[in-house]
Amino acid sequence: MKGREDLVKETLVNPNQIRRSRKDSNVYLHYKRVNGKYNCVVAKHLNGEGFIITTYITDRIKAGEAYETN
């Protein structure tokens, strides 16, 4: 995602959907629809802080507990 840092930020700030990981309850997958696919930013939330684990483009949203976004 080098050179697409703005898309990563936009996905975190204004996602279309957020899912909690089925494997780690502190990991959230943030999805933003872009050009018919989804940008996914995987972030770990821990002790009021967090960090990005990875980010990638995908054609579908993974299973997991959904969180509402505004």
N, CA, C and O atoms as a Maestro MAE file, in Angstrom:
{
 s_m_m2io_version
 :::
 2.0.0
}

f_m_ct {
 s_m_title
 :::
 protein
 m_atom[280] {
  # First column is atom index #
  i_m_mmod_type
  r_m_x_coord
  r_m_y_coord
  r_m_z_coord
  i_m_residue_number
  s_m_chain_name
  s_m_pdb_residue_name
  s_m_pdb_atom_name
  i_m_atomic_number
  :::
  1 25 0.826 -1.194 0.000 1 A "MET " " N  " 7
  2 3 0.000 0.000 0.000 1 A "MET " " CA " 6
  3 2 0.874 1.264 0.000 1 A "MET " " C  " 6
  4 15 0.396 2.364 0.278 1 A "MET " " O  " 8
  5 25 2.120 1.086 -0.308 2 A "LYS " " N  " 7
  6 3 3.017 2.236 -0.385 2 A "LYS " " CA " 6
  7 2 2.472 3.265 -1.363 2 A "LYS " " C  " 6
  8 15 2.091 2.932 -2.486 2 A "LYS " " O  " 8
  9 25 2.441 4.507 -0.929 3 A "GLY " " N  " 7
  10 3 1.912 5.575 -1.758 3 A "GLY " " CA " 6
  11 2 0.403 5.751 -1.634 3 A "GLY " " C  " 6
  12 15 -0.164 6.662 -2.235 3 A "GLY " " O  " 8
  13 25 -0.251 4.887 -0.860 4 A "ARG " " N  " 7
  14 3 -1.709 4.970 -0.687 4 A "ARG " " CA " 6
  15 2 -2.070 5.177 0.785 4 A "ARG " " C  " 6
  16 15 -3.099 4.700 1.265 4 A "ARG " " O  " 8
  17 25 -1.208 5.890 1.476 5 A "GLU " " N  " 7
  18 3 -1.414 6.129 2.900 5 A "GLU " " CA " 6
  19 2 -2.719 6.862 3.176 5 A "GLU " " C  " 6
  20 15 -3.354 6.629 4.205 5 A "GLU " " O  " 8
  21 25 -3.129 7.747 2.265 6 A "ASP " " N  " 7
  22 3 -4.390 8.469 2.447 6 A "ASP " " CA " 6
  23 2 -5.582 7.512 2.442 6 A "ASP " " C  " 6
  24 15 -6.536 7.711 3.194 6 A "ASP " " O  " 8
  25 25 -5.536 6.482 1.604 7 A "LEU " " N  " 7
  26 3 -6.601 5.484 1.571 7 A "LEU " " CA " 6
  27 2 -6.640 4.698 2.883 7 A "LEU " " C  " 6
  28 15 -7.720 4.395 3.390 7 A "LEU " " O  " 8
  29 25 -5.496 4.374 3.421 8 A "VAL " " N  " 7
  30 3 -5.434 3.667 4.705 8 A "VAL " " CA " 6
  31 2 -6.054 4.522 5.799 8 A "VAL " " C  " 6
  32 15 -6.854 4.025 6.592 8 A "VAL " " O  " 8
  33 25 -5.698 5.796 5.854 9 A "LYS " " N  " 7
  34 3 -6.264 6.709 6.857 9 A "LYS " " CA " 6
  35 2 -7.771 6.840 6.693 9 A "LYS " " C  " 6
  36 15 -8.510 6.797 7.676 9 A "LYS " " O  " 8
  37 25 -8.230 7.000 5.452 10 A "GLU " " N  " 7
  38 3 -9.662 7.139 5.178 10 A "GLU " " CA " 6
  39 2 -10.416 5.879 5.592 10 A "GLU " " C  " 6
  40 15 -11.531 5.967 6.104 10 A "GLU " " O  " 8
  41 25 -9.825 4.722 5.377 11 A "THR " " N  " 7
  42 3 -10.458 3.462 5.759 11 A "THR " " CA " 6
  43 2 -10.615 3.381 7.273 11 A "THR " " C  " 6
  44 15 -11.639 2.903 7.762 11 A "THR " " O  " 8
  45 25 -9.620 3.840 8.014 12 A "LEU " " N  " 7
  46 3 -9.705 3.816 9.480 12 A "LEU " " CA " 6
  47 2 -10.694 4.846 10.017 12 A "LEU " " C  " 6
  48 15 -11.430 4.574 10.966 12 A "LEU " " O  " 8
  49 25 -10.707 6.022 9.409 13 A "VAL " " N  " 7
  50 3 -11.552 7.120 9.900 13 A "VAL " " CA " 6
  51 2 -13.002 6.969 9.456 13 A "VAL " " C  " 6
  52 15 -13.917 7.282 10.218 13 A "VAL " " O  " 8
  53 25 -13.221 6.494 8.237 14 A "ASN " " N  " 7
  54 3 -14.564 6.442 7.663 14 A "ASN " " CA " 6
  55 2 -14.817 5.104 6.958 14 A "ASN " " C  " 6
  56 15 -15.033 5.083 5.746 14 A "ASN " " O  " 8
  57 25 -14.794 3.998 7.691 15 A "PRO " " N  " 7
  58 3 -14.998 2.693 7.054 15 A "PRO " " CA " 6
  59 2 -16.456 2.458 6.684 15 A "PRO " " C  " 6
  60 15 -17.357 3.043 7.284 15 A "PRO " " O  " 8
  61 25 -16.683 1.599 5.694 16 A "ASN " " N  " 7
  62 3 -18.040 1.154 5.385 16 A "ASN " " CA " 6
  63 2 -18.492 0.104 6.386 16 A "ASN " " C  " 6
  64 15 -19.677 -0.001 6.704 16 A "ASN " " O  " 8
  65 25 -17.527 -0.676 6.882 17 A "GLN " " N  " 7
  66 3 -17.854 -1.727 7.828 17 A "GLN " " CA " 6
  67 2 -16.615 -2.084 8.656 17 A "GLN " " C  " 6
  68 15 -15.481 -1.985 8.188 17 A "GLN " " O  " 8
  69 25 -16.866 -2.500 9.892 18 A "ILE " " N  " 7
  70 3 -15.804 -2.974 10.782 18 A "ILE " " CA " 6
  71 2 -16.210 -4.350 11.282 18 A "ILE " " C  " 6
  72 15 -17.354 -4.560 11.683 18 A "ILE " " O  " 8
  73 25 -15.273 -5.284 11.257 19 A "ARG " " N  " 7
  74 3 -15.499 -6.630 11.777 19 A "ARG " " CA " 6
  75 2 -14.446 -6.945 12.830 19 A "ARG " " C  " 6
  76 15 -13.281 -6.572 12.694 19 A "ARG " " O  " 8
  77 25 -14.871 -7.633 13.873 20 A "ARG " " N  " 7
  78 3 -13.923 -8.111 14.874 20 A "ARG " " CA " 6
  79 2 -13.388 -9.461 14.409 20 A "ARG " " C  " 6
  80 15 -14.149 -10.301 13.928 20 A "ARG " " O  " 8
  81 25 -12.100 -9.667 14.550 21 A "SER " " N  " 7
  82 3 -11.481 -10.926 14.172 21 A "SER " " CA " 6
  83 2 -12.064 -12.071 14.982 21 A "SER " " C  " 6
  84 15 -12.349 -11.926 16.170 21 A "SER " " O  " 8
  85 25 -12.237 -13.211 14.326 22 A "ARG " " N  " 7
  86 3 -12.718 -14.398 15.033 22 A "ARG " " CA " 6
  87 2 -11.604 -15.045 15.844 22 A "ARG " " C  " 6
  88 15 -11.881 -15.821 16.758 22 A "ARG " " O  " 8
  89 25 -10.352 -14.740 15.528 23 A "LYS " " N  " 7
  90 3 -9.213 -15.356 16.203 23 A "LYS " " CA " 6
  91 2 -8.677 -14.527 17.363 23 A "LYS " " C  " 6
  92 15 -8.147 -15.089 18.321 23 A "LYS " " O  " 8
  93 25 -8.802 -13.202 17.297 24 A "ASP " " N  " 7
  94 3 -8.261 -12.317 18.330 24 A "ASP " " CA " 6
  95 2 -9.260 -11.189 18.564 24 A "ASP " " C  " 6
  96 15 -9.486 -10.369 17.674 24 A "ASP " " O  " 8
  97 25 -9.858 -11.142 19.747 25 A "SER " " N  " 7
  98 3 -10.910 -10.149 20.036 25 A "SER " " CA " 6
  99 2 -10.389 -8.717 20.099 25 A "SER " " C  " 6
  100 15 -11.186 -7.781 20.168 25 A "SER " " O  " 8
  101 25 -9.084 -8.525 20.078 26 A "ASN " " N  " 7
  102 3 -8.504 -7.182 20.061 26 A "ASN " " CA " 6
  103 2 -8.146 -6.715 18.656 26 A "ASN " " C  " 6
  104 15 -7.614 -5.619 18.483 26 A "ASN " " O  " 8
  105 25 -8.431 -7.536 17.654 27 A "VAL " " N  " 7
  106 3 -8.106 -7.199 16.267 27 A "VAL " " CA " 6
  107 2 -9.390 -6.885 15.508 27 A "VAL " " C  " 6
  108 15 -10.372 -7.625 15.579 27 A "VAL " " O  " 8
  109 25 -9.360 -5.767 14.780 28 A "TYR " " N  " 7
  110 3 -10.510 -5.311 14.007 28 A "TYR " " CA " 6
  111 2 -10.112 -5.126 12.552 28 A "TYR " " C  " 6
  112 15 -9.018 -4.650 12.247 28 A "TYR " " O  " 8
  113 25 -11.017 -5.509 11.657 29 A "LEU " " N  " 7
  114 3 -10.809 -5.349 10.227 29 A "LEU " " CA " 6
  115 2 -11.711 -4.215 9.755 29 A "LEU " " C  " 6
  116 15 -12.935 -4.318 9.834 29 A "LEU " " O  " 8
  117 25 -11.119 -3.150 9.273 30 A "HIS " " N  " 7
  118 3 -11.837 -1.971 8.792 30 A "HIS " " CA " 6
  119 2 -11.905 -2.055 7.272 30 A "HIS " " C  " 6
  120 15 -10.879 -2.206 6.610 30 A "HIS " " O  " 8
  121 25 -13.120 -1.955 6.713 31 A "TYR " " N  " 7
  122 3 -13.320 -2.092 5.275 31 A "TYR " " CA " 6
  123 2 -13.855 -0.804 4.666 31 A "TYR " " C  " 6
  124 15 -14.761 -0.172 5.209 31 A "TYR " " O  " 8
  125 25 -13.280 -0.428 3.531 32 A "LYS " " N  " 7
  126 3 -13.735 0.730 2.755 32 A "LYS " " CA " 6
  127 2 -13.862 0.290 1.303 32 A "LYS " " C  " 6
  128 15 -12.900 -0.198 0.710 32 A "LYS " " O  " 8
  129 25 -15.061 0.465 0.725 33 A "ARG " " N  " 7
  130 3 -15.299 0.060 -0.668 33 A "ARG " " CA " 6
  131 2 -14.657 1.074 -1.609 33 A "ARG " " C  " 6
  132 15 -14.874 2.281 -1.502 33 A "ARG " " O  " 8
  133 25 -13.856 0.541 -2.539 34 A "VAL " " N  " 7
  134 3 -13.149 1.376 -3.509 34 A "VAL " " CA " 6
  135 2 -13.125 0.656 -4.851 34 A "VAL " " C  " 6
  136 15 -12.580 -0.442 -4.955 34 A "VAL " " O  " 8
  137 25 -13.709 1.264 -5.875 35 A "ASN " " N  " 7
  138 3 -13.682 0.712 -7.235 35 A "ASN " " CA " 6
  139 2 -14.130 -0.751 -7.304 35 A "ASN " " C  " 6
  140 15 -13.494 -1.566 -7.973 35 A "ASN " " O  " 8
  141 25 -15.217 -1.079 -6.618 36 A "GLY " " N  " 7
  142 3 -15.776 -2.419 -6.686 36 A "GLY " " CA " 6
  143 2 -15.096 -3.457 -5.807 36 A "GLY " " C  " 6
  144 15 -15.516 -4.614 -5.781 36 A "GLY " " O  " 8
  145 25 -14.064 -3.066 -5.097 37 A "LYS " " N  " 7
  146 3 -13.369 -3.967 -4.169 37 A "LYS " " CA " 6
  147 2 -13.330 -3.290 -2.802 37 A "LYS " " C  " 6
  148 15 -13.873 -2.198 -2.633 37 A "LYS " " O  " 8
  149 25 -12.696 -3.927 -1.839 38 A "TYR " " N  " 7
  150 3 -12.585 -3.360 -0.493 38 A "TYR " " CA " 6
  151 2 -11.123 -3.180 -0.112 38 A "TYR " " C  " 6
  152 15 -10.296 -4.065 -0.330 38 A "TYR " " O  " 8
  153 25 -10.823 -2.032 0.455 39 A "ASN " " N  " 7
  154 3 -9.546 -1.850 1.121 39 A "ASN " " CA " 6
  155 2 -9.768 -2.328 2.553 39 A "ASN " " C  " 6
  156 15 -10.718 -1.896 3.204 39 A "ASN " " O  " 8
  157 25 -8.913 -3.205 3.047 40 A "CYS " " N  " 7
  158 3 -9.026 -3.721 4.407 40 A "CYS " " CA " 6
  159 2 -7.806 -3.297 5.202 40 A "CYS " " C  " 6
  160 15 -6.670 -3.536 4.791 40 A "CYS " " O  " 8
  161 25 -8.046 -2.665 6.343 41 A "VAL " " N  " 7
  162 3 -6.971 -2.307 7.269 41 A "VAL " " CA " 6
  163 2 -7.202 -3.117 8.535 41 A "VAL " " C  " 6
  164 15 -8.240 -2.988 9.185 41 A "VAL " " O  " 8
  165 25 -6.235 -3.946 8.877 42 A "VAL " " N  " 7
  166 3 -6.312 -4.787 10.062 42 A "VAL " " CA " 6
  167 2 -5.537 -4.089 11.169 42 A "VAL " " C  " 6
  168 15 -4.341 -3.829 11.035 42 A "VAL " " O  " 8
  169 25 -6.230 -3.789 12.267 43 A "ALA " " N  " 7
  170 3 -5.602 -3.046 13.360 43 A "ALA " " CA " 6
  171 2 -5.873 -3.731 14.689 43 A "ALA " " C  " 6
  172 15 -6.943 -4.298 14.910 43 A "ALA " " O  " 8
  173 25 -4.887 -3.669 15.561 44 A "LYS " " N  " 7
  174 3 -5.036 -4.229 16.899 44 A "LYS " " CA " 6
  175 2 -5.254 -3.083 17.865 44 A "LYS " " C  " 6
  176 15 -4.506 -2.106 17.865 44 A "LYS " " O  " 8
  177 25 -6.298 -3.209 18.698 45 A "HIS " " N  " 7
  178 3 -6.627 -2.209 19.708 45 A "HIS " " CA " 6
  179 2 -6.227 -2.792 21.056 45 A "HIS " " C  " 6
  180 15 -6.670 -3.880 21.422 45 A "HIS " " O  " 8
  181 25 -5.386 -2.068 21.797 46 A "LEU " " N  " 7
  182 3 -4.881 -2.596 23.047 46 A "LEU " " CA " 6
  183 2 -4.634 -1.456 24.025 46 A "LEU " " C  " 6
  184 15 -3.893 -0.523 23.717 46 A "LEU " " O  " 8
  185 25 -5.251 -1.528 25.204 47 A "ASN " " N  " 7
  186 3 -5.049 -0.546 26.272 47 A "ASN " " CA " 6
  187 2 -5.287 0.894 25.819 47 A "ASN " " C  " 6
  188 15 -4.531 1.798 26.176 47 A "ASN " " O  " 8
  189 25 -6.337 1.098 25.035 48 A "GLY " " N  " 7
  190 3 -6.680 2.449 24.588 48 A "GLY " " CA " 6
  191 2 -5.835 2.950 23.426 48 A "GLY " " C  " 6
  192 15 -6.023 4.078 22.971 48 A "GLY " " O  " 8
  193 25 -4.918 2.143 22.944 49 A "GLU " " N  " 7
  194 3 -4.083 2.500 21.803 49 A "GLU " " CA " 6
  195 2 -4.191 1.389 20.777 49 A "GLU " " C  " 6
  196 15 -4.883 0.396 21.003 49 A "GLU " " O  " 8
  197 25 -3.525 1.546 19.675 50 A "GLY " " N  " 7
  198 3 -3.578 0.513 18.661 50 A "GLY " " CA " 6
  199 2 -2.489 0.689 17.630 50 A "GLY " " C  " 6
  200 15 -1.743 1.669 17.634 50 A "GLY " " O  " 8
  201 25 -2.418 -0.298 16.739 51 A "PHE " " N  " 7
  202 3 -1.453 -0.227 15.658 51 A "PHE " " CA " 6
  203 2 -1.970 -1.040 14.482 51 A "PHE " " C  " 6
  204 15 -2.777 -1.954 14.649 51 A "PHE " " O  " 8
  205 25 -1.497 -0.695 13.293 52 A "ILE " " N  " 7
  206 3 -1.888 -1.396 12.079 52 A "ILE " " CA " 6
  207 2 -1.035 -2.645 11.933 52 A "ILE " " C  " 6
  208 15 0.191 -2.596 12.027 52 A "ILE " " O  " 8
  209 25 -1.710 -3.768 11.700 53 A "ILE " " N  " 7
  210 3 -1.013 -5.033 11.467 53 A "ILE " " CA " 6
  211 2 -0.692 -5.168 9.982 53 A "ILE " " C  " 6
  212 15 0.443 -5.460 9.605 53 A "ILE " " O  " 8
  213 25 -1.705 -4.952 9.143 54 A "THR " " N  " 7
  214 3 -1.517 -5.032 7.691 54 A "THR " " CA " 6
  215 2 -2.673 -4.324 6.999 54 A "THR " " C  " 6
  216 15 -3.667 -3.967 7.632 54 A "THR " " O  " 8
  217 25 -2.536 -4.128 5.718 55 A "THR " " N  " 7
  218 3 -3.608 -3.572 4.894 55 A "THR " " CA " 6
  219 2 -3.522 -4.209 3.508 55 A "THR " " C  " 6
  220 15 -2.432 -4.470 2.998 55 A "THR " " O  " 8
  221 25 -4.683 -4.452 2.910 56 A "TYR " " N  " 7
  222 3 -4.703 -5.121 1.612 56 A "TYR " " CA " 6
  223 2 -6.019 -4.855 0.902 56 A "TYR " " C  " 6
  224 15 -6.984 -4.395 1.512 56 A "TYR " " O  " 8
  225 25 -6.051 -5.150 -0.401 57 A "ILE " " N  " 7
  226 3 -7.258 -5.045 -1.214 57 A "ILE " " CA " 6
  227 2 -7.871 -6.443 -1.323 57 A "ILE " " C  " 6
  228 15 -7.155 -7.423 -1.527 57 A "ILE " " O  " 8
  229 25 -9.196 -6.533 -1.187 58 A "THR " " N  " 7
  230 3 -9.884 -7.818 -1.266 58 A "THR " " CA " 6
  231 2 -11.220 -7.641 -1.982 58 A "THR " " C  " 6
  232 15 -11.723 -6.525 -2.115 58 A "THR " " O  " 8
  233 25 -11.786 -8.756 -2.439 59 A "ASP " " N  " 7
  234 3 -13.077 -8.676 -3.120 59 A "ASP " " CA " 6
  235 2 -14.242 -9.033 -2.211 59 A "ASP " " C  " 6
  236 15 -15.399 -8.953 -2.625 59 A "ASP " " O  " 8
  237 25 -13.946 -9.431 -0.960 60 A "ARG " " N  " 7
  238 3 -15.051 -9.754 -0.050 60 A "ARG " " CA " 6
  239 2 -14.669 -9.432 1.405 60 A "ARG " " C  " 6
  240 15 -13.495 -9.341 1.764 60 A "ARG " " O  " 8
  241 25 -15.698 -9.269 2.203 61 A "ILE " " N  " 7
  242 3 -15.529 -9.002 3.630 61 A "ILE " " CA " 6
  243 2 -15.491 -10.336 4.360 61 A "ILE " " C  " 6
  244 15 -16.326 -11.207 4.115 61 A "ILE " " O  " 8
  245 25 -14.528 -10.495 5.254 62 A "LYS " " N  " 7
  246 3 -14.395 -11.744 6.009 62 A "LYS " " CA " 6
  247 2 -15.497 -11.876 7.049 62 A "LYS " " C  " 6
  248 15 -16.107 -10.891 7.464 62 A "LYS " " O  " 8
  249 25 -15.735 -13.117 7.458 63 A "ALA " " N  " 7
  250 3 -16.701 -13.382 8.519 63 A "ALA " " CA " 6
  251 2 -16.167 -12.831 9.832 63 A "ALA " " C  " 6
  252 15 -14.957 -12.710 10.024 63 A "ALA " " O  " 8
  253 25 -17.071 -12.504 10.719 64 A "GLY " " N  " 7
  254 3 -16.710 -11.978 12.022 64 A "GLY " " CA " 6
  255 2 -17.828 -11.108 12.548 64 A "GLY " " C  " 6
  256 15 -18.755 -10.764 11.814 64 A "GLY " " O  " 8
  257 25 -17.746 -10.758 13.796 65 A "GLU " " N  " 7
  258 3 -18.766 -9.915 14.415 65 A "GLU " " CA " 6
  259 2 -18.723 -8.520 13.808 65 A "GLU " " C  " 6
  260 15 -17.679 -7.867 13.824 65 A "GLU " " O  " 8
  261 25 -19.845 -8.061 13.274 66 A "ALA " " N  " 7
  262 3 -19.924 -6.750 12.625 66 A "ALA " " CA " 6
  263 2 -20.177 -5.654 13.641 66 A "ALA " " C  " 6
  264 15 -20.911 -5.847 14.611 66 A "ALA " " O  " 8
  265 25 -19.560 -4.496 13.411 67 A "TYR " " N  " 7
  266 3 -19.778 -3.306 14.214 67 A "TYR " " CA " 6
  267 2 -20.397 -2.245 13.322 67 A "TYR " " C  " 6
  268 15 -20.039 -2.116 12.151 67 A "TYR " " O  " 8
  269 25 -21.326 -1.488 13.885 68 A "GLU " " N  " 7
  270 3 -21.982 -0.423 13.128 68 A "GLU " " CA " 6
  271 2 -21.027 0.734 12.906 68 A "GLU " " C  " 6
  272 15 -20.232 1.067 13.785 68 A "GLU " " O  " 8
  273 25 -21.104 1.352 11.728 69 A "THR " " N  " 7
  274 3 -20.382 2.582 11.445 69 A "THR " " CA " 6
  275 2 -21.393 3.642 11.071 69 A "THR " " C  " 6
  276 15 -22.491 3.333 10.608 69 A "THR " " O  " 8
  277 25 -21.028 4.862 11.269 70 A "ASN " " N  " 7
  278 3 -21.948 5.973 10.957 70 A "ASN " " CA " 6
  279 2 -21.885 6.361 9.518 70 A "ASN " " C  " 6
  280 15 -22.593 7.274 9.093 70 A "ASN " " O  " 8
  :::
 }
 m_bond[279] {
  # First column is bond index #
  i_m_from
  i_m_to
  i_m_order
  :::
  1 1 2 1
  2 2 3 1
  3 3 4 2
  4 3 5 1
  5 5 6 1
  6 6 7 1
  7 7 8 2
  8 7 9 1
  9 9 10 1
  10 10 11 1
  11 11 12 2
  12 11 13 1
  13 13 14 1
  14 14 15 1
  15 15 16 2
  16 15 17 1
  17 17 18 1
  18 18 19 1
  19 19 20 2
  20 19 21 1
  21 21 22 1
  22 22 23 1
  23 23 24 2
  24 23 25 1
  25 25 26 1
  26 26 27 1
  27 27 28 2
  28 27 29 1
  29 29 30 1
  30 30 31 1
  31 31 32 2
  32 31 33 1
  33 33 34 1
  34 34 35 1
  35 35 36 2
  36 35 37 1
  37 37 38 1
  38 38 39 1
  39 39 40 2
  40 39 41 1
  41 41 42 1
  42 42 43 1
  43 43 44 2
  44 43 45 1
  45 45 46 1
  46 46 47 1
  47 47 48 2
  48 47 49 1
  49 49 50 1
  50 50 51 1
  51 51 52 2
  52 51 53 1
  53 53 54 1
  54 54 55 1
  55 55 56 2
  56 55 57 1
  57 57 58 1
  58 58 59 1
  59 59 60 2
  60 59 61 1
  61 61 62 1
  62 62 63 1
  63 63 64 2
  64 63 65 1
  65 65 66 1
  66 66 67 1
  67 67 68 2
  68 67 69 1
  69 69 70 1
  70 70 71 1
  71 71 72 2
  72 71 73 1
  73 73 74 1
  74 74 75 1
  75 75 76 2
  76 75 77 1
  77 77 78 1
  78 78 79 1
  79 79 80 2
  80 79 81 1
  81 81 82 1
  82 82 83 1
  83 83 84 2
  84 83 85 1
  85 85 86 1
  86 86 87 1
  87 87 88 2
  88 87 89 1
  89 89 90 1
  90 90 91 1
  91 91 92 2
  92 91 93 1
  93 93 94 1
  94 94 95 1
  95 95 96 2
  96 95 97 1
  97 97 98 1
  98 98 99 1
  99 99 100 2
  100 99 101 1
  101 101 102 1
  102 102 103 1
  103 103 104 2
  104 103 105 1
  105 105 106 1
  106 106 107 1
  107 107 108 2
  108 107 109 1
  109 109 110 1
  110 110 111 1
  111 111 112 2
  112 111 113 1
  113 113 114 1
  114 114 115 1
  115 115 116 2
  116 115 117 1
  117 117 118 1
  118 118 119 1
  119 119 120 2
  120 119 121 1
  121 121 122 1
  122 122 123 1
  123 123 124 2
  124 123 125 1
  125 125 126 1
  126 126 127 1
  127 127 128 2
  128 127 129 1
  129 129 130 1
  130 130 131 1
  131 131 132 2
  132 131 133 1
  133 133 134 1
  134 134 135 1
  135 135 136 2
  136 135 137 1
  137 137 138 1
  138 138 139 1
  139 139 140 2
  140 139 141 1
  141 141 142 1
  142 142 143 1
  143 143 144 2
  144 143 145 1
  145 145 146 1
  146 146 147 1
  147 147 148 2
  148 147 149 1
  149 149 150 1
  150 150 151 1
  151 151 152 2
  152 151 153 1
  153 153 154 1
  154 154 155 1
  155 155 156 2
  156 155 157 1
  157 157 158 1
  158 158 159 1
  159 159 160 2
  160 159 161 1
  161 161 162 1
  162 162 163 1
  163 163 164 2
  164 163 165 1
  165 165 166 1
  166 166 167 1
  167 167 168 2
  168 167 169 1
  169 169 170 1
  170 170 171 1
  171 171 172 2
  172 171 173 1
  173 173 174 1
  174 174 175 1
  175 175 176 2
  176 175 177 1
  177 177 178 1
  178 178 179 1
  179 179 180 2
  180 179 181 1
  181 181 182 1
  182 182 183 1
  183 183 184 2
  184 183 185 1
  185 185 186 1
  186 186 187 1
  187 187 188 2
  188 187 189 1
  189 189 190 1
  190 190 191 1
  191 191 192 2
  192 191 193 1
  193 193 194 1
  194 194 195 1
  195 195 196 2
  196 195 197 1
  197 197 198 1
  198 198 199 1
  199 199 200 2
  200 199 201 1
  201 201 202 1
  202 202 203 1
  203 203 204 2
  204 203 205 1
  205 205 206 1
  206 206 207 1
  207 207 208 2
  208 207 209 1
  209 209 210 1
  210 210 211 1
  211 211 212 2
  212 211 213 1
  213 213 214 1
  214 214 215 1
  215 215 216 2
  216 215 217 1
  217 217 218 1
  218 218 219 1
  219 219 220 2
  220 219 221 1
  221 221 222 1
  222 222 223 1
  223 223 224 2
  224 223 225 1
  225 225 226 1
  226 226 227 1
  227 227 228 2
  228 227 229 1
  229 229 230 1
  230 230 231 1
  231 231 232 2
  232 231 233 1
  233 233 234 1
  234 234 235 1
  235 235 236 2
  236 235 237 1
  237 237 238 1
  238 238 239 1
  239 239 240 2
  240 239 241 1
  241 241 242 1
  242 242 243 1
  243 243 244 2
  244 243 245 1
  245 245 246 1
  246 246 247 1
  247 247 248 2
  248 247 249 1
  249 249 250 1
  250 250 251 1
  251 251 252 2
  252 251 253 1
  253 253 254 1
  254 254 255 1
  255 255 256 2
  256 255 257 1
  257 257 258 1
  258 258 259 1
  259 259 260 2
  260 259 261 1
  261 261 262 1
  262 262 263 1
  263 263 264 2
  264 263 265 1
  265 265 266 1
  266 266 267 1
  267 267 268 2
  268 267 269 1
  269 269 270 1
  270 270 271 1
  271 271 272 2
  272 271 273 1
  273 273 274 1
  274 274 275 1
  275 275 276 2
  276 275 277 1
  277 277 278 1
  278 278 279 1
  279 279 280 2
  :::
 }
}
